[in-house]
């Protein structure tokens, strides 16, 4: 089932305002389980985790910055 433009905008807002901060806390917690790896290792872990969270949610964020395609030009 494909989400409408309006629902994608709402879900993207929920993900960015609630989900992303929770994911950041989880990522920092996972990295802190180890004894503070070296700078480059830590950087690779954070970049990898930063890419990992967005891949499943790519469809939600696609086209959000554009005008509503379902809306007529007449207002």
C-alpha positions, 0 to 999 in steps of 0.5 A: 500500500502506497502512502499518500503525500499527506501521510508521508509528510506526517510520518516523516515529521514523526520519524524526525522528531521522535524516531531520530533522537531515539535512534541517536541515543541508541547509537551512542549507547551501542558505541559506548558498550565498547571501550571507546574505539579509536577516532576513525573506527568511531567515525565509521560506526557513526556514518554506517549507523547514520546511513543504516537508519534512513535506508528502510525509511527512504520511501517515506522521505521521497518527494516530501520537499516538493509541492503536493502532486495530488493538489490542483493548481487552483486554490 
